[in-house]
Amino acid sequence: MSGARRGPAGWLYPEGHPHAHLGPLLVVLTFASGLVDAVSFLGLGRVFVANMTGNVVFLGFALAGSGEASAPASATALAAFLGGALAGGRCRPDTEPTRLFAPLLAVQAVLVGVALAAVGWDLGRYAALVPLAAGMGLQNAVVHRLGVPDLTTTVVTRTLTGLAADPPRPAAGRRGLSVASLACGALLGGLLHAGPGPGWVLVVVLVLLAGVALAAGRAYRAGQAT
């Protein structure tokens, strides 16, 4: 499918991209990533499930003897994330990634549902940490397979570097939106966590993932019909 020239996708990718039509959905996933990391960092004890750079650093801190970081929690999140990424990368490797986008996001939604149940039933840190990190690994794998520039949905360090170092057009808009989406997701996640509680944050994430999966599925079917 050729990159759209009109609407949100056209604004995000005026230069065009084969998967530009998924750009707006990737922005929503970036927002959801901020929500998920708010739950993990604020509710599961200084550990990330989306930002693996932070977990690697936290693991180093914990091994150095810092009492504020947990080596088991960081290592568990890393292992679960890598397991999800491995599954997402090895799942039907010869299949067009747009075909797998919706199904794999549906699996991620199920994993978030498992974490939501764990939080609701107070099953402990790891019962929520493992499915959330595995789901984020799955999400990262399918987004990596799509190869849409500047919208990785979780990592903004390189995005910020490009925003500052490269000419402003054509990528500045989508890069700025990516960073803002992650920050806004974290902000809303923090507010909900401090108010109604972490379960409500995961409910919002679940709704967003379901919406993105449905929209992606419809876009794929529409593309096949044309």
Residue, then its C-alpha position, 0 to 999 in steps of 0.5 A: m500500500s502506498g503512503a497516503r498523501r492526505g489526512p493525518a498519514g499524509w501530514l506524518y509522512p509527506e515524503g510517502h512510505p509504504h505503511a504511512h497509513l499506520g502512522p496515526l495508529l503508531v502515535v496512539l501506541t506511543f501514547a499507550s506506552g507512556l501509560v504502561d510505563a507509568v503503571s510499571f514504574l509507579g506501581l511495580g517498583r522502579v521498573f519499566v516494561a516499555n523502556m528497556t534502556g531504563n531497565v538496563v541502567f536500573l539493573g546496573f544500579a541494583l548490581a552496584g548496591s542501590g537499594e532503590a532499584s531491584a535487580p530481579a524486577s529489572a532482569t524479569a522485565l528484560a527477559a519477558f520483553l525479549g521473550g515477547a520480542l522473540a515471539g513477535g519476530r519469529c511469528r510467520p517471518d515471511t508474512e507481510p507485517t501489515r497482516l500481522f499487525a492487528p493480530l499481534l496487537a490483539v495478543q498484546a491486549v490479552l496480555v494487558g488483560v492478564a496484567l489487569a486481572a493480576v492488579g485487580w486480584d492483588l497477585g503481586r508485582y511479577a504477575a503484572l510485570v511479566p505480561l506487560a513486558a512481554g506485551m511490549g516486546l511483542q508490540n516492539a517486534v511488530v513495529h520493528r517489522l513495519g519499519v515506519p521511521d521515527l515512530t518506534t512507539t517506545v524509544v525517543t532518544r534517537t527521535l530527539t536526536g534526529l529532531a535536533a540534529d536533522p533539517p526540520r522537514p519532513a520528519a520534525g512534525r512526526r518526531g515531535l508528535s512521537v515525543a509529545s505522545l509518550a510524555c502525555g501518556a506518562l502524564l495521564g498514567g501518573l494522574l490516573h495512578a495517583g487517583p483511581g489507581p493502576g487498574w484504571v490505567l490498564v483499562v485505558v491501555l486495553v481500550l486503546l490497544a483494542g481500538v488500534a487492532l480493530a482499525a489496523g484490521r479494517a485498514y488491512r482488509a480495505g487494502q486487500a479489497t482494492 
